[in-house]
Amino acid sequence: MIIAIDGPAASGKGTMAKRLAAHYGLRHLDTGVIYRAVAHALLTAGIDLKDEARAAEVAMTLDPSTFDNPAFRSHEVGSAASVVSALPKVREALLAFQRQFASRPPGAVLDGRDIGTVICPDAEVKIYVVADPRIRAHRRTLEAQSRGEPADEAAILADILARDERDQNRAVAPLKQAPDAILLDNSHLDIESGVRAAIDIVEAVRAGRQRA
C-alpha cells in the first residue's frame, strides 16, 4: 500500500505521515528532507541555490544516512529547499529515488508537495493536508523556539506565504491537490485528532475499494 500525503509547509502532514506509517506498518519518507539535504549541501559549499547543474549533481549523490541531520530542519534550510525544489533537473534526479522507495514492500507513506500528482499518481490513498497560514506560522515559530532558535513569527508568516506562492506556481510539479485526493483541513486539530482523521480517510478509501 502506498499513501501519498501532500500539502503546504507546516500543515502537519509530516507528523501525520510518520504516525500513519507506524499505524499500518509501512516505511516513511519525508520527501521534503531530500530537497533540504540538497539545499544544505549547497549552502554549506557556498553554491548559488539557483545553480541548477551543481544542484542536480548534489541530488544524484545524496546519502540517505544523513537524512536525520538536525541541521536540515532549520528555517534557513527549509526556505532554501523551496528554491532548490523548483529546479527541473533536481526534481528529475530525485524522481527515481522516491519512486523506488515507494515501490518496495510492504509499501510506504510519502509526504511532500507532488506525491499524489507526480511521484505516486497511482497511490492507493491520497490525502491533501491544509491549514491556515497564520496557524502554520505559529507552529513553525514554536518549533524554532523549541530548538533554541530565534523566531520572528511575522517574518515566518511572510516566508510561508512566499513559499506557498513559489510552490503553487512553479513550472515543474506545482503544489496542487490531486483530483482523487481527500482534503483534510488541519487548522484546528491537535496531533491526535489530525492523525485520527487521516486514519479515518485511509480506512474509508480502502473500504470503498474493497466494496467495489
N, C-alpha and C positions, 0 to 999 in steps of 0.2 A: 504494500500500500504506500502510495505517495500522497502526502498532504502538502499543499502549497499555500503559504501564508504571505500575503503582500500587504503593503501599506506604507504610509509616510514615516519619517523618523519620529521616534519616541511615542508611537501609537500603542506600544505594549505588545507588538507582535512577537518580539524576541522571547519574552518570558512565556507567552502562550505556546510558542513553538517548542521550547525546551520541555515544558510540562506535558504537552501532548505527546512528544516523543517518549517520555518516561512512562506515560499512561498506557501507550499502545506497544511499548517495547520496540520502538523504531530508533534509527540513528537520527541525529540532528545536525543540520548545517545552517549556521547563521551566515548567509551568503554575503552579507554586508562586511563581514570580517575579512573576506579575501580582498575586497576593494580597500579596506582600511590597511591591510598588510602592504598592498602596493603603495598606497599613499604614504604610509610611514616610511617605507624604504626610500621613496623619492625625497621626502622631507629631510630624512637623515643624511642623504647623499647630496643635498643641496641642488637637486634637479628640478627644473621647472615642471610644475604639475601638468601643464598642457603640452609637454614634450611627448607626443603620442608614441613615437618609436621607442624611446627609452622606457616609457611606462609599460609598453607591451612586452619588452624584454624582461622587465622585472616580473610581470604577471606570469610569464612562462617558466619562471624559476622559483616559484613560491615553495616554501617548506611548511606543510600543514602542522608540523610540530611546534611552530611558533605562533599559531593562531590564538593561543591563550595569553599572549603578551599583554599585560595590563595597559601598556602604553598605547595600544591600539584603540582604547576606549576613551581617550581624551577628546575634548571638544574640537581641538585643532585638527586632529587626525580625522575626525568624523566629517568636518567641513571639507577637508582636502579630498576625502574619499568621494564626496559628492561630485567634485570636479573631475576626478580620475574616472569615475564610473560613466561619465558621458563620452568618453573616448571610444570610438568604434573598435579600434584594434585591441584595446584592453578587454572589452566585452567579448570579442571573438576569442581571445586567448583563454578566457576563463569559462567559456560556454561548455566545452567538453568536460572540464574538471567537475562542474556542477552536475551535469547530466550523468556522468559516470558514478558520482556519489549517490545520486537518487536511485539509480537502477540496480544497485547491489542489494541482495536480500538481507533482511526481510522487508526492506523499504525504508523510507525516510520522511522526515518533516523538514522542509526547507523554508526559510523566511527571507524575504528581500523585497525588491521592487518589481521584478518582472518574472517571478517564478511561475505563476499561473498563465501568463501570456506568452512567454518566450522559452524559459528553461524547461518547464514541465507542463506543456499545454494539455497533456493527457492525464494529468494528476487526478486521482480518484476523488479527492476533496480539495476545493479551493475556497479560501477564506480571505476576505479583504477587510483589514482592520483599520479603522479611522478613529480620530479623537480630535477635539477642539484644539487648535494651535496654541491657545493660551495655557491649556492644561498640559499639553506636551512640553511647552517651555518650562512650566513649573516643575514637571517631573525631571527634566534634564538638569535644572538648577539644583534640585535636591540630590541627584546622582553625583554631580560635580562636587557639591559640598561634602557629601559622604566620603569622597576620595581626598578631601582636604584641598580641593582646588578652588580658586576664586571664581565666583559665578555672578554675572550680571544678567538677571532674568530678562530685562528689556532687550539686551543685545542678543541673548539666546533666542528670544522670540523672533527678532528680526532675521537671524540666521536661519531659523526653521522655515520661515516664510520664503526666504530666498532659495533654500534647498528644495522646498516644495515646487516652486516655480521652475527651477532648473530640472528637477526630476520629471515633472509632468510634461515639459516642453522640449526635452532633448530629442534629437533626431533618431537616435537608436534606442529601442526598448524603453519607451517612456513609461513612467508610473501611471497605471490605469487599472481599473477593475476589470477582470476578465468577465465576459458575458455570462459565464456559468459559475462565477464566484458568489459566495454568500457574504453580504455586508454585515460587519459586526462593529457597531459604534461603542468604543471602549472609553468614552469620555468620562462617564460617571460610575464605572465599575471598578471595584478593588480587584486585586490579583486573583483571589479565589473565584469571584463572580465572573471575571473575564474568562478564566480557564474553563469554568463550568459551562459558560455559554459556548465556547469553542468546541468542547466535547459534545455538547448537545447538537451542534451543527454537524459534526462528523457522524454521529450516530443517525441523525435524520437522513443525511445523504446516503449513507450505507444502507439503511433500511429501505429507502426508496429504490435503490438499485437492486436490492435483493428481491423486493416485491415484483420489480419489472422482470 
